[in-house]
Amino acid sequence: MNRFSRYGGTKSYIASKALQNDVNVAIALGRPLLIKGEPGTGKTLLAASVAEALETELLTWTIKSSTKAQDGLYVYDTVQRLNDARFGDNDISDIKQYIKLGKLGQSFNTDRQVVLLIDEIDKADIEFPNDLLTELDQMQFYIPETGETVAARRRPVVIITSNSEKELPDAFLRRCVFHYIAFPEPAFMEDIVRVHFPDLETQLLQEGIKAFYRLREIDELRKKPSTSELIDWLRALVASSTKTKELAQDLPFLGALLKNEQDYHRVAGPPAAGGNAGGGRRSFAAFR
C-alpha cells in the first residue's frame, strides 16, 4: 500500500482532500499532526476517524491547565508504596509495580501502532509543549526510579489539537505537520450533515443550511455557531417536525445555535418585561 494513501476519511467522518493528505504525510514522516480550527469543526473527532481507518486503538490524553508533561509519560505512585510499607501488603522493593504509564507511555508500550490524541494542548502551561520535544522526537523516555528506558515499539500516530488559546513555541511547531480545518462551504457541509442524517428531507436540509450560514454572516456575533451546533439544531428540527417554510422568517430553537448571551439577544431581541428572553423577538429575515 502507498504510504501516502492510508487515510481517506471514514463513513462517520468526511475529511477534505487536503486534510487527508496532511494526515497521511504525518503518518509517513512519523511527525505529530497539529490540528487547529474553529471550535466544533471536528478536530477531536478526527483522531477517532484515523483510528477507525487504521483499525487500531485510540488513546486520548485530555489536557487541562494543571497537566504536566510528566503525566503523559508515567506516574510513580509513592502513596501506594507508602501504604504498602506501613501495612505490609506487598514487597515494596519491586518499584516497577508502582510505576503507572501515562497515555504517551502507553502508546509506546504496545506491539501495534496506535493513535494518540493530545487534546487541547494550548490549555496547559506555555512550557508544556517544549517539555515533550525530546519524547516526541526520539519516541522514548527514561524512568530513573527503575533505571529503564521506555521506547516505542511502533511509532504511534500522534494527533494534537489546539484552539489557539496560547501561541505554541516555534521549536515545537517545527516538529509538527500542521493543518487548519477551514470552516466548510455549504456544499461540503451538506455532505457532512448527511453522515448524521442520511434520511433527512432534502428541502429541509438545504433550507436549514441556508439559514445557518445566514446566521454566521452576522458580523456582530461574538461566537458564530459551528458544525456541532448545526447538527444539534437539525436534530431539534427533526424531533419537533419543524416545516421548511418556518425557516424562511424565523429560527426556532435558537439556543441550540447561539451559546453567548449577547449573540442570543442580538438575534432574538431583548428580554421581555419580567425577564423572559425573546419578548422583543425580531424576524430573522431582518438579518438577510
CYANA upper distance limits for C-alpha pairs under 8 A (distance plus 0.5 A):
  1 MET  CA      5 SER  CA      7.90
  1 MET  CA      6 ARG  CA      8.03
  2 ASN  CA      6 ARG  CA      7.61
  3 ARG  CA     24 ASN  CA      7.80
  3 ARG  CA     27 ILE  CA      8.48
  3 ARG  CA     28 ALA  CA      6.41
  4 PHE  CA     21 ASN  CA      7.78
  4 PHE  CA     24 ASN  CA      5.50
  4 PHE  CA     25 VAL  CA      6.67
  4 PHE  CA     27 ILE  CA      8.44
  4 PHE  CA     28 ALA  CA      6.96
  5 SER  CA     21 ASN  CA      8.31
  5 SER  CA     24 ASN  CA      6.78
  6 ARG  CA     24 ASN  CA      6.83
  6 ARG  CA     53 ALA  CA      8.39
  6 ARG  CA     54 LEU  CA      7.93
  7 TYR  CA     20 GLN  CA      6.59
  7 TYR  CA     23 VAL  CA      7.47
  7 TYR  CA     24 ASN  CA      6.66
  7 TYR  CA     50 VAL  CA      7.22
  7 TYR  CA     53 ALA  CA      6.77
  7 TYR  CA     54 LEU  CA      7.88
  8 GLY  CA     15 ALA  CA      7.74
  8 GLY  CA     17 LYS  CA      8.40
  8 GLY  CA     20 GLN  CA      6.13
  8 GLY  CA     53 ALA  CA      8.24
  9 GLY  CA     13 TYR  CA      6.38
  9 GLY  CA     14 ILE  CA      6.11
  9 GLY  CA     15 ALA  CA      5.66
  9 GLY  CA     20 GLN  CA      7.32
  9 GLY  CA     49 SER  CA      7.24
  9 GLY  CA     50 VAL  CA      7.84
  9 GLY  CA     53 ALA  CA      7.61
 10 THR  CA     14 ILE  CA      6.95
 10 THR  CA     15 ALA  CA      8.43
 10 THR  CA     49 SER  CA      6.67
 10 THR  CA     52 GLU  CA      7.96
 10 THR  CA     53 ALA  CA      6.87
 11 LYS  CA    195 VAL  CA      7.59
 12 SER  CA     49 SER  CA      7.84
 12 SER  CA    195 VAL  CA      6.59
 12 SER  CA    196 HIS  CA      8.27
 13 TYR  CA     45 LEU  CA      8.25
 13 TYR  CA     46 LEU  CA      7.81
 13 TYR  CA     49 SER  CA      6.69
 13 TYR  CA    192 ILE  CA      7.90
 13 TYR  CA    195 VAL  CA      8.01
 14 ILE  CA    191 ASP  CA      7.94
 14 ILE  CA    192 ILE  CA      6.40
 14 ILE  CA    195 VAL  CA      8.43
 15 ALA  CA     19 LEU  CA      6.55
 15 ALA  CA     20 GLN  CA      6.73
 16 SER  CA     20 GLN  CA      6.73
 17 LYS  CA     21 ASN  CA      6.66
 18 ALA  CA     22 ASP  CA      6.83
 19 LEU  CA     23 VAL  CA      6.67
 19 LEU  CA    179 HIS  CA      7.38
 19 LEU  CA    181 ILE  CA      8.02
 20 GLN  CA     24 ASN  CA      6.78
 21 ASN  CA     25 VAL  CA      6.61
 22 ASP  CA     26 ALA  CA      6.61
 22 ASP  CA     33 LEU  CA      8.18
 22 ASP  CA    177 VAL  CA      7.54
 22 ASP  CA    178 PHE  CA      7.99
 22 ASP  CA    179 HIS  CA      7.25
 23 VAL  CA     27 ILE  CA      6.81
 23 VAL  CA     33 LEU  CA      7.34
 24 ASN  CA     28 ALA  CA      6.57
 25 VAL  CA     29 LEU  CA      6.51
 25 VAL  CA    177 VAL  CA      8.17
 26 ALA  CA     30 GLY  CA      6.23
 26 ALA  CA     31 ARG  CA      5.49
 26 ALA  CA     32 PRO  CA      6.73
 26 ALA  CA     33 LEU  CA      6.27
 26 ALA  CA    157 VAL  CA      8.27
 26 ALA  CA    176 CYS  CA      8.41
 26 ALA  CA    177 VAL  CA      6.40
 27 ILE  CA     31 ARG  CA      7.21
 27 ILE  CA    157 VAL  CA      6.61
 30 GLY  CA    155 ARG  CA      7.46
 30 GLY  CA    156 PRO  CA      8.43
 30 GLY  CA    157 VAL  CA      7.66
 31 ARG  CA    157 VAL  CA      8.32
 31 ARG  CA    158 VAL  CA      7.80
 31 ARG  CA    175 ARG  CA      7.14
 31 ARG  CA    176 CYS  CA      6.12
 31 ARG  CA    177 VAL  CA      6.88
 32 PRO  CA    136 LEU  CA      8.22
 32 PRO  CA    157 VAL  CA      7.44
 32 PRO  CA    158 VAL  CA      5.22
 32 PRO  CA    159 ILE  CA      6.24
 32 PRO  CA    160 ILE  CA      7.38
 32 PRO  CA    175 ARG  CA      7.73
 32 PRO  CA    176 CYS  CA      5.49
 32 PRO  CA    177 VAL  CA      6.70
 33 LEU  CA    158 VAL  CA      6.74
 33 LEU  CA    159 ILE  CA      5.31
 33 LEU  CA    160 ILE  CA      6.45
 33 LEU  CA    176 CYS  CA      6.15
 33 LEU  CA    177 VAL  CA      5.29
 33 LEU  CA    178 PHE  CA      6.37
 33 LEU  CA    179 HIS  CA      7.90
 34 LEU  CA    159 ILE  CA      6.63
 34 LEU  CA    160 ILE  CA      5.23
 34 LEU  CA    161 THR  CA      6.34
 34 LEU  CA    162 SER  CA      7.92
 34 LEU  CA    176 CYS  CA      6.59
 34 LEU  CA    177 VAL  CA      6.52
 34 LEU  CA    178 PHE  CA      5.36
 34 LEU  CA    179 HIS  CA      6.80
 35 ILE  CA     43 LYS  CA      6.86
 35 ILE  CA    159 ILE  CA      7.79
 35 ILE  CA    160 ILE  CA      6.50
 35 ILE  CA    161 THR  CA      5.27
 35 ILE  CA    162 SER  CA      6.81
 35 ILE  CA    178 PHE  CA      6.70
 35 ILE  CA    179 HIS  CA      5.66
 35 ILE  CA    180 TYR  CA      6.35
 35 ILE  CA    181 ILE  CA      7.66
 36 LYS  CA     43 LYS  CA      7.55
 36 LYS  CA    161 THR  CA      6.53
 36 LYS  CA    162 SER  CA      5.77
 36 LYS  CA    163 ASN  CA      6.60
 36 LYS  CA    164 SER  CA      7.70
 36 LYS  CA    179 HIS  CA      6.97
 36 LYS  CA    180 TYR  CA      5.27
 36 LYS  CA    181 ILE  CA      6.71
 37 GLY  CA     41 THR  CA      7.05
 37 GLY  CA     43 LYS  CA      7.68
 37 GLY  CA    162 SER  CA      8.28
 37 GLY  CA    163 ASN  CA      7.22
 37 GLY  CA    180 TYR  CA      5.87
 37 GLY  CA    181 ILE  CA      5.35
 37 GLY  CA    182 ALA  CA      6.82
 37 GLY  CA    183 PHE  CA      8.20
 38 GLU  CA    163 ASN  CA      7.58
 38 GLU  CA    181 ILE  CA      8.10
 38 GLU  CA    182 ALA  CA      8.24
 38 GLU  CA    183 PHE  CA      7.78
 38 GLU  CA    226 SER  CA      7.94
 39 PRO  CA     43 LYS  CA      8.46
 39 PRO  CA    163 ASN  CA      7.31
 39 PRO  CA    226 SER  CA      7.31
 40 GLY  CA    226 SER  CA      5.71
 40 GLY  CA    227 THR  CA      6.10
 40 GLY  CA    228 SER  CA      5.67
 40 GLY  CA    229 GLU  CA      8.02
 41 THR  CA    181 ILE  CA      7.47
 41 THR  CA    183 PHE  CA      7.36
 41 THR  CA    226 SER  CA      6.96
 41 THR  CA    227 THR  CA      6.17
 41 THR  CA    228 SER  CA      7.58
 42 GLY  CA     46 LEU  CA      6.59
 42 GLY  CA    227 THR  CA      8.40
 43 LYS  CA     47 ALA  CA      8.11
 43 LYS  CA    161 THR  CA      6.81
 43 LYS  CA    181 ILE  CA      8.07
 44 THR  CA     48 ALA  CA      8.03
 44 THR  CA    117 LEU  CA      8.25
 44 THR  CA    119 ASP  CA      7.31
 44 THR  CA    161 THR  CA      7.30
 45 LEU  CA     49 SER  CA      6.88
 46 LEU  CA     50 VAL  CA      6.71
 47 ALA  CA     51 ALA  CA      6.71
 47 ALA  CA     58 LEU  CA      7.86
 47 ALA  CA    115 VAL  CA      7.47
 47 ALA  CA    116 LEU  CA      8.15
 47 ALA  CA    117 LEU  CA      6.65
 47 ALA  CA    159 ILE  CA      6.91
 48 ALA  CA     52 GLU  CA      6.62
 48 ALA  CA     58 LEU  CA      6.95
 49 SER  CA     53 ALA  CA      6.63
 50 VAL  CA     54 LEU  CA      6.61
 50 VAL  CA    115 VAL  CA      7.90
 51 ALA  CA     55 GLU  CA      6.30
 51 ALA  CA     56 THR  CA      5.68
 51 ALA  CA     57 GLU  CA      6.54
 51 ALA  CA     58 LEU  CA      6.23
 51 ALA  CA    114 VAL  CA      7.74
 51 ALA  CA    115 VAL  CA      6.24
 52 GLU  CA     56 THR  CA      6.94
 52 GLU  CA     57 GLU  CA      8.50
 56 THR  CA    112 ARG  CA      8.37
 56 THR  CA    113 GLN  CA      7.56
 56 THR  CA    114 VAL  CA      6.11
 56 THR  CA    115 VAL  CA      7.64
 57 GLU  CA    114 VAL  CA      5.71
 57 GLU  CA    115 VAL  CA      6.77
 58 LEU  CA    114 VAL  CA      6.68
 58 LEU  CA    115 VAL  CA      5.39
 58 LEU  CA    116 LEU  CA      6.48
 58 LEU  CA    117 LEU  CA      7.81
 59 LEU  CA    103 LYS  CA      6.97
 59 LEU  CA    107 SER  CA      7.77
 59 LEU  CA    114 VAL  CA      7.91
 59 LEU  CA    115 VAL  CA      6.70
 59 LEU  CA    116 LEU  CA      5.33
 59 LEU  CA    117 LEU  CA      6.64
 60 THR  CA    103 LYS  CA      7.43
 60 THR  CA    116 LEU  CA      6.45
 60 THR  CA    117 LEU  CA      5.24
 60 THR  CA    118 ILE  CA      6.79
 60 THR  CA    119 ASP  CA      7.64
 61 TRP  CA     72 GLY  CA      7.84
 61 TRP  CA    103 LYS  CA      6.38
 61 TRP  CA    104 LEU  CA      8.29
 61 TRP  CA    116 LEU  CA      7.95
 61 TRP  CA    117 LEU  CA      6.45
 61 TRP  CA    118 ILE  CA      5.42
 61 TRP  CA    119 ASP  CA      6.63
 62 THR  CA    117 LEU  CA      8.39
 62 THR  CA    118 ILE  CA      6.65
 62 THR  CA    119 ASP  CA      5.42
 62 THR  CA    120 GLU  CA      7.43
 63 ILE  CA     67 THR  CA      6.42
 63 ILE  CA    118 ILE  CA      7.47
 63 ILE  CA    119 ASP  CA      6.37
 63 ILE  CA    120 GLU  CA      6.32
 63 ILE  CA    121 ILE  CA      6.31
 63 ILE  CA    123 LYS  CA      6.86
 63 ILE  CA    124 ALA  CA      6.90
 64 LYS  CA    120 GLU  CA      8.43
 64 LYS  CA    123 LYS  CA      6.07
 64 LYS  CA    124 ALA  CA      6.21
 65 SER  CA    123 LYS  CA      5.67
 65 SER  CA    124 ALA  CA      4.92
 65 SER  CA    125 ASP  CA      6.99
 66 SER  CA    124 ALA  CA      6.96
 66 SER  CA    125 ASP  CA      8.09
 67 THR  CA     71 ASP  CA      7.30
 67 THR  CA    124 ALA  CA      6.46
 67 THR  CA    125 ASP  CA      8.30
 68 LYS  CA     72 GLY  CA      8.09
 68 LYS  CA    124 ALA  CA      7.97
 68 LYS  CA    125 ASP  CA      8.39
 68 LYS  CA    128 PHE  CA      6.93
 69 ALA  CA     73 LEU  CA      7.57
 69 ALA  CA    128 PHE  CA      6.36
 69 ALA  CA    129 PRO  CA      8.29
 69 ALA  CA    131 ASP  CA      6.52
 69 ALA  CA    132 LEU  CA      6.74
 70 GLN  CA     74 TYR  CA      6.79
 70 GLN  CA     75 VAL  CA      7.86
 71 ASP  CA     75 VAL  CA      6.80
 71 ASP  CA    102 GLY  CA      6.35
 72 GLY  CA    101 LEU  CA      7.91
 72 GLY  CA    102 GLY  CA      4.73
 72 GLY  CA    103 LYS  CA      5.65
 72 GLY  CA    104 LEU  CA      5.46
 72 GLY  CA    105 GLY  CA      6.92
 73 LEU  CA    101 LEU  CA      6.40
 73 LEU  CA    102 GLY  CA      5.31
 73 LEU  CA    103 LYS  CA      7.35
 73 LEU  CA    104 LEU  CA      5.97
 73 LEU  CA    105 GLY  CA      5.17
 73 LEU  CA    141 PHE  CA      8.07
 74 TYR  CA     99 ILE  CA      7.05
 74 TYR  CA    100 LYS  CA      5.88
 74 TYR  CA    101 LEU  CA      4.59
 74 TYR  CA    102 GLY  CA      5.26
 74 TYR  CA    105 GLY  CA      6.94
 75 VAL  CA     99 ILE  CA      6.31
 75 VAL  CA    100 LYS  CA      5.64
 75 VAL  CA    101 LEU  CA      6.87
 75 VAL  CA    102 GLY  CA      7.48
 76 TYR  CA     98 TYR  CA      6.24
 76 TYR  CA     99 ILE  CA      5.27
 76 TYR  CA    100 LYS  CA      6.92
 77 ASP  CA     81 ARG  CA      7.05
 77 ASP  CA     98 TYR  CA      5.61
 77 ASP  CA     99 ILE  CA      6.84
 77 ASP  CA    100 LYS  CA      7.81
 78 THR  CA     82 LEU  CA      6.56
 78 THR  CA     98 TYR  CA      7.70
 79 VAL  CA     83 ASN  CA      6.75
 80 GLN  CA     84 ASP  CA      6.66
 80 GLN  CA     98 TYR  CA      7.80
 81 ARG  CA     85 ALA  CA      6.64
 81 ARG  CA     92 ILE  CA      6.72
 81 ARG  CA     98 TYR  CA      7.27
 82 LEU  CA     86 ARG  CA      6.77
 83 ASN  CA     87 PHE  CA      6.63
 83 ASN  CA     88 GLY  CA      8.50
 84 ASP  CA     88 GLY  CA      5.66
 84 ASP  CA     89 ASP  CA      5.56
 84 ASP  CA     90 ASN  CA      6.19
 84 ASP  CA     91 ASP  CA      8.27
 84 ASP  CA     92 ILE  CA      7.24
 85 ALA  CA     89 ASP  CA      7.91
 85 ALA  CA     90 ASN  CA      8.09
 85 ALA  CA     92 ILE  CA      6.94
 94 ASP  CA     98 TYR  CA      8.50
 95 ILE  CA     99 ILE  CA      7.47
 95 ILE  CA    145 GLU  CA      7.77
 95 ILE  CA    146 THR  CA      7.17
 96 LYS  CA    146 THR  CA      7.09
101 LEU  CA    105 GLY  CA      5.64
101 LEU  CA    106 GLN  CA      6.31
102 GLY  CA    106 GLN  CA      6.51
103 LYS  CA    107 SER  CA      6.71
103 LYS  CA    116 LEU  CA      8.13
104 LEU  CA    108 PHE  CA      7.08
104 LEU  CA    116 LEU  CA      7.75
105 GLY  CA    109 ASN  CA      6.72
105 GLY  CA    150 VAL  CA      7.84
106 GLN  CA    110 THR  CA      7.32
107 SER  CA    113 GLN  CA      8.40
107 SER  CA    114 VAL  CA      6.84
107 SER  CA    115 VAL  CA      8.16
107 SER  CA    116 LEU  CA      7.14
107 SER  CA    152 ALA  CA      7.86
107 SER  CA    156 PRO  CA      6.64
108 PHE  CA    139 MET  CA      7.76
108 PHE  CA    140 GLN  CA      7.94
108 PHE  CA    150 VAL  CA      7.60
108 PHE  CA    151 ALA  CA      6.56
108 PHE  CA    152 ALA  CA      4.35
108 PHE  CA    153 ARG  CA      6.57
108 PHE  CA    154 ARG  CA      7.32
108 PHE  CA    155 ARG  CA      7.50
108 PHE  CA    156 PRO  CA      7.51
109 ASN  CA    150 VAL  CA      7.62
109 ASN  CA    151 ALA  CA      7.79
109 ASN  CA    152 ALA  CA      6.61
109 ASN  CA    153 ARG  CA      7.04
110 THR  CA    152 ALA  CA      8.03
110 THR  CA    153 ARG  CA      6.81
110 THR  CA    154 ARG  CA      7.63
111 ASP  CA    153 ARG  CA      6.31
111 ASP  CA    154 ARG  CA      6.80
112 ARG  CA    153 ARG  CA      8.16
112 ARG  CA    154 ARG  CA      6.49
113 GLN  CA    154 ARG  CA      5.65
113 GLN  CA    155 ARG  CA      6.73
113 GLN  CA    156 PRO  CA      5.75
113 GLN  CA    157 VAL  CA      7.74
114 VAL  CA    156 PRO  CA      5.61
114 VAL  CA    157 VAL  CA      6.76
115 VAL  CA    156 PRO  CA      6.17
115 VAL  CA    157 VAL  CA      5.14
115 VAL  CA    158 VAL  CA      6.45
115 VAL  CA    159 ILE  CA      7.91
116 LEU  CA    156 PRO  CA      7.00
116 LEU  CA    157 VAL  CA      6.52
116 LEU  CA    158 VAL  CA      5.31
116 LEU  CA    159 ILE  CA      6.67
117 LEU  CA    158 VAL  CA      6.54
117 LEU  CA    159 ILE  CA      5.41
117 LEU  CA    160 ILE  CA      6.37
117 LEU  CA    161 THR  CA      8.30
118 ILE  CA    158 VAL  CA      7.87
118 ILE  CA    159 ILE  CA      6.71
118 ILE  CA    160 ILE  CA      5.20
118 ILE  CA    161 THR  CA      7.02
119 ASP  CA    160 ILE  CA      6.32
119 ASP  CA    161 THR  CA      5.59
119 ASP  CA    162 SER  CA      7.69
120 GLU  CA    160 ILE  CA      7.68
120 GLU  CA    161 THR  CA      5.50
120 GLU  CA    162 SER  CA      5.18
120 GLU  CA    163 ASN  CA      6.97
121 ILE  CA    129 PRO  CA      8.04
121 ILE  CA    160 ILE  CA      7.33
121 ILE  CA    161 THR  CA      6.78
121 ILE  CA    162 SER  CA      6.13
122 ASP  CA    126 ILE  CA      8.09
122 ASP  CA    162 SER  CA      6.08
122 ASP  CA    163 ASN  CA      7.30
122 ASP  CA    164 SER  CA      7.01
122 ASP  CA    165 GLU  CA      6.30
122 ASP  CA    166 LYS  CA      5.93
122 ASP  CA    167 GLU  CA      8.06
122 ASP  CA    168 LEU  CA      7.75
123 LYS  CA    165 GLU  CA      7.50
123 LYS  CA    166 LYS  CA      8.09
124 ALA  CA    128 PHE  CA      6.66
126 ILE  CA    166 LYS  CA      7.92
126 ILE  CA    168 LEU  CA      7.77
126 ILE  CA    169 PRO  CA      8.41
127 GLU  CA    131 ASP  CA      6.73
128 PHE  CA    132 LEU  CA      7.33
129 PRO  CA    133 LEU  CA      7.23
129 PRO  CA    168 LEU  CA      7.71
129 PRO  CA    169 PRO  CA      7.71
129 PRO  CA    172 PHE  CA      6.78
130 ASN  CA    169 PRO  CA      7.57
130 ASN  CA    171 ALA  CA      7.82
130 ASN  CA    172 PHE  CA      6.69
132 LEU  CA    136 LEU  CA      6.54
133 LEU  CA    137 ASP  CA      6.51
133 LEU  CA    172 PHE  CA      6.99
134 THR  CA    138 GLN  CA      6.34
134 THR  CA    139 MET  CA      8.11
134 THR  CA    140 GLN  CA      8.48
135 GLU  CA    139 MET  CA      5.48
135 GLU  CA    140 GLN  CA      5.85
135 GLU  CA    141 PHE  CA      6.46
136 LEU  CA    140 GLN  CA      8.18
137 ASP  CA    175 ARG  CA      8.14
139 MET  CA    151 ALA  CA      6.50
139 MET  CA    152 ALA  CA      6.10
139 MET  CA    155 ARG  CA      7.55
140 GLN  CA    149 THR  CA      7.33
140 GLN  CA    150 VAL  CA      5.91
140 GLN  CA    151 ALA  CA      4.57
140 GLN  CA    152 ALA  CA      6.54
141 PHE  CA    149 THR  CA      6.12
141 PHE  CA    150 VAL  CA      5.93
141 PHE  CA    151 ALA  CA      7.08
142 TYR  CA    147 GLY  CA      7.66
142 TYR  CA    148 GLU  CA      6.44
142 TYR  CA    149 THR  CA      4.81
142 TYR  CA    150 VAL  CA      6.75
143 ILE  CA    147 GLY  CA      6.18
143 ILE  CA    148 GLU  CA      5.88
143 ILE  CA    149 THR  CA      6.57
143 ILE  CA    150 VAL  CA      8.07
144 PRO  CA    148 GLU  CA      7.42
152 ALA  CA    156 PRO  CA      8.26
168 LEU  CA    172 PHE  CA      7.43
168 LEU  CA    173 LEU  CA      7.37
169 PRO  CA    173 LEU  CA      6.87
170 ASP  CA    174 ARG  CA      6.64
171 ALA  CA    175 ARG  CA      7.46
172 PHE  CA    176 CYS  CA      7.47
173 LEU  CA    177 VAL  CA      8.46
173 LEU  CA    178 PHE  CA      8.49
184 PRO  CA    188 PHE  CA      6.27
184 PRO  CA    189 MET  CA      6.02
185 GLU  CA    189 MET  CA      6.51
186 PRO  CA    190 GLU  CA      6.68
186 PRO  CA    209 ILE  CA      7.43
186 PRO  CA    210 LYS  CA      8.31
186 PRO  CA    213 TYR  CA      8.23
187 ALA  CA    191 ASP  CA      7.24
188 PHE  CA    192 ILE  CA      6.95
189 MET  CA    193 VAL  CA      6.64
189 MET  CA    209 ILE  CA      8.44
190 GLU  CA    194 ARG  CA      6.63
190 GLU  CA    205 LEU  CA      8.08
190 GLU  CA    206 GLN  CA      8.05
190 GLU  CA    209 ILE  CA      7.97
191 ASP  CA    195 VAL  CA      7.29
192 ILE  CA    196 HIS  CA      7.82
193 VAL  CA    197 PHE  CA      6.58
193 VAL  CA    198 PRO  CA      8.44
193 VAL  CA    231 ILE  CA      7.35
194 ARG  CA    198 PRO  CA      5.25
194 ARG  CA    199 ASP  CA      8.29
194 ARG  CA    200 LEU  CA      8.09
196 HIS  CA    231 ILE  CA      8.17
200 LEU  CA    204 LEU  CA      7.84
200 LEU  CA    205 LEU  CA      7.04
201 GLU  CA    205 LEU  CA      6.69
202 THR  CA    206 GLN  CA      6.61
203 GLN  CA    207 GLU  CA      6.55
203 GLN  CA    244 THR  CA      7.38
204 LEU  CA    208 GLY  CA      6.30
204 LEU  CA    243 LYS  CA      7.85
204 LEU  CA    244 THR  CA      5.57
205 LEU  CA    209 ILE  CA      6.67
205 LEU  CA    234 LEU  CA      8.47
206 GLN  CA    210 LYS  CA      6.70
207 GLU  CA    211 ALA  CA      6.66
207 GLU  CA    244 THR  CA      7.15
207 GLU  CA    247 LEU  CA      7.40
207 GLU  CA    248 ALA  CA      8.31
208 GLY  CA    212 PHE  CA      6.61
208 GLY  CA    234 LEU  CA      7.81
208 GLY  CA    244 THR  CA      8.27
208 GLY  CA    247 LEU  CA      7.36
209 ILE  CA    213 TYR  CA      6.71
210 LYS  CA    214 ARG  CA      6.71
211 ALA  CA    215 LEU  CA      6.76
211 ALA  CA    247 LEU  CA      7.28
211 ALA  CA    248 ALA  CA      8.00
211 ALA  CA    251 LEU  CA      8.20
212 PHE  CA    216 ARG  CA      6.92
212 PHE  CA    225 PRO  CA      8.49
212 PHE  CA    230 LEU  CA      7.60
213 TYR  CA    217 GLU  CA      6.74
214 ARG  CA    218 ILE  CA      7.55
214 ARG  CA    287 PHE  CA      8.02
214 ARG  CA    288 ARG  CA      7.00
215 LEU  CA    224 LYS  CA      8.35
215 LEU  CA    287 PHE  CA      8.22
216 ARG  CA    221 LEU  CA      8.25
216 ARG  CA    224 LYS  CA      6.04
216 ARG  CA    225 PRO  CA      7.12
218 ILE  CA    287 PHE  CA      7.59
220 GLU  CA    263 ASP  CA      8.34
221 LEU  CA    263 ASP  CA      5.89
221 LEU  CA    266 ARG  CA      8.49
222 ARG  CA    260 ASN  CA      7.92
222 ARG  CA    262 GLN  CA      8.36
222 ARG  CA    263 ASP  CA      6.97
223 LYS  CA    258 LEU  CA      7.97
223 LYS  CA    259 LYS  CA      8.06
223 LYS  CA    260 ASN  CA      7.24
223 LYS  CA    263 ASP  CA      7.88
224 LYS  CA    258 LEU  CA      7.75
225 PRO  CA    229 GLU  CA      6.35
225 PRO  CA    230 LEU  CA      7.60
225 PRO  CA    257 LEU  CA      5.98
225 PRO  CA    258 LEU  CA      6.52
226 SER  CA    230 LEU  CA      6.86
226 SER  CA    257 LEU  CA      8.43
227 THR  CA    231 ILE  CA      6.83
228 SER  CA    232 ASP  CA      6.84
229 GLU  CA    233 TRP  CA      6.54
229 GLU  CA    256 ALA  CA      6.68
229 GLU  CA    257 LEU  CA      5.68
229 GLU  CA    258 LEU  CA      8.49
230 LEU  CA    234 LEU  CA      6.61
230 LEU  CA    256 ALA  CA      8.42
230 LEU  CA    257 LEU  CA      7.06
231 ILE  CA    235 ARG  CA      6.65
232 ASP  CA    236 ALA  CA      6.87
232 ASP  CA    256 ALA  CA      6.93
232 ASP  CA    257 LEU  CA      8.42
233 TRP  CA    237 LEU  CA      6.81
233 TRP  CA    253 PHE  CA      7.52
233 TRP  CA    256 ALA  CA      5.88
233 TRP  CA    257 LEU  CA      6.89
234 LEU  CA    238 VAL  CA      6.68
235 ARG  CA    239 ALA  CA      6.65
236 ALA  CA    240 SER  CA      6.60
236 ALA  CA    253 PHE  CA      7.80
237 LEU  CA    241 SER  CA      6.50
237 LEU  CA    242 THR  CA      5.64
237 LEU  CA    252 PRO  CA      8.48
238 VAL  CA    242 THR  CA      6.98
242 THR  CA    246 GLU  CA      7.60
243 LYS  CA    247 LEU  CA      8.07
244 THR  CA    248 ALA  CA      8.13
245 LYS  CA    249 GLN  CA      8.45
246 GLU  CA    250 ASP  CA      6.78
246 GLU  CA    251 LEU  CA      8.22
247 LEU  CA    251 LEU  CA      6.33
247 LEU  CA    252 PRO  CA      8.13
248 ALA  CA    284 PHE  CA      8.47
248 ALA  CA    285 ALA  CA      7.60
249 GLN  CA    283 SER  CA      6.46
249 GLN  CA    284 PHE  CA      6.00
249 GLN  CA    285 ALA  CA      5.66
250 ASP  CA    283 SER  CA      6.25
250 ASP  CA    284 PHE  CA      5.33
250 ASP  CA    285 ALA  CA      7.45
251 LEU  CA    284 PHE  CA      7.01
253 PHE  CA    257 LEU  CA      8.09
254 LEU  CA    258 LEU  CA      6.74
254 LEU  CA    264 TYR  CA      7.90
254 LEU  CA    268 ALA  CA      8.31
255 GLY  CA    259 LYS  CA      6.97
255 GLY  CA    264 TYR  CA      7.76
258 LEU  CA    263 ASP  CA      6.99
258 LEU  CA    264 TYR  CA      6.26
259 LYS  CA    263 ASP  CA      8.06
259 LYS  CA    264 TYR  CA      7.63
260 ASN  CA    264 TYR  CA      6.59
261 GLU  CA    265 HIS  CA      6.80
262 GLN  CA    266 ARG  CA      6.51
263 ASP  CA    267 VAL  CA      6.98
264 TYR  CA    268 ALA  CA      6.32
264 TYR  CA    269 GLY  CA      8.23
265 HIS  CA    269 GLY  CA      5.22
265 HIS  CA    270 PRO  CA      5.74
265 HIS  CA    271 PRO  CA      7.79
265 HIS  CA    277 ALA  CA      8.04
265 HIS  CA    278 GLY  CA      7.63
266 ARG  CA    270 PRO  CA      7.82
267 VAL  CA    281 ARG  CA      8.13
267 VAL  CA    282 ARG  CA      7.47
267 VAL  CA    284 PHE  CA      7.53
268 ALA  CA    277 ALA  CA      8.24
268 ALA  CA    278 GLY  CA      5.65
268 ALA  CA    280 GLY  CA      7.78
268 ALA  CA    281 ARG  CA      5.22
268 ALA  CA    282 ARG  CA      6.45
269 GLY  CA    277 ALA  CA      8.23
269 GLY  CA    278 GLY  CA      5.91
269 GLY  CA    279 GLY  CA      7.46
269 GLY  CA    280 GLY  CA      5.40
269 GLY  CA    281 ARG  CA      4.90
269 GLY  CA    282 ARG  CA      6.21
270 PRO  CA    277 ALA  CA      7.08
270 PRO  CA    278 GLY  CA      6.54
270 PRO  CA    279 GLY  CA      7.15
270 PRO  CA    280 GLY  CA      6.04
270 PRO  CA    281 ARG  CA      7.63
271 PRO  CA    275 GLY  CA      6.14
271 PRO  CA    276 ASN  CA      5.86
271 PRO  CA    277 ALA  CA      4.46
271 PRO  CA    278 GLY  CA      5.72
271 PRO  CA    279 GLY  CA      5.74
271 PRO  CA    280 GLY  CA      6.96
272 ALA  CA    276 ASN  CA      5.68
272 ALA  CA    277 ALA  CA      6.49
272 ALA  CA    278 GLY  CA      6.92
272 ALA  CA    279 GLY  CA      4.44
272 ALA  CA    280 GLY  CA      6.50
273 ALA  CA    279 GLY  CA      7.97
282 ARG  CA    286 ALA  CA      7.82
284 PHE  CA    288 ARG  CA      7.87
